[in-house]
Amino acid sequence: RSTSTTRSIPLFRSTSAALGVALLASLPWTADAWPTQDGPNHVATAHILERCHDEGSPFARYLALQPVTTRSGYSLNPSNLQYVLLLLFHNFVSLTVAMKLLLSLTLAALPLSLVLLLLRTAPERVRNVFWLLPLFSGWALGMGFVRYLLACVFGFLMIAFASGVRGGRRSRPWEPARGGLAAAAAAFFFCTWSHPFIAV
């Protein structure tokens, strides 16, 4: 096999993977509002969290917010990361566009985080990463379980940073550096913030 052919194979694989991730990330933009079961409820909840402290707001009489919720709707409560991100994006775009942007980032981050996990645990299996996507982006995506999918991203990152095998399952495990443990702890925090069920 020639040297040029050998060099072109990784480039082809990387290009194919990038195109696959781009196609996944583009899915929410194929509709004016991505049709999911819970998506409209999440957008409405973000709007309520943002406006509940406004003078004359009708939401305060129906909603009791946790003390850690700020006037902008941000909160460190578990399962609240999705709304924090929606409100951050809403500073620049509408809530409907913010939801599609969050979906795009989540769909792109799912395979990328799983690739990192496989590279750290079973690199010989990394080319099969897209076979696992229906488990996380099929039914869950249709139902609008964005916080669940987002938690999966941080869960993959947590395991990737905390443990790994240099040559796949053929090598012995190695201890992560302190930086890796700190990154794993941060990923665990964001995983819990997004969806405690995945963290547990």
Order of alpha helices (4+ residues) and beta strands (2+ residues): alpha-alpha-alpha-alpha-alpha-alpha-alpha-alpha-alpha
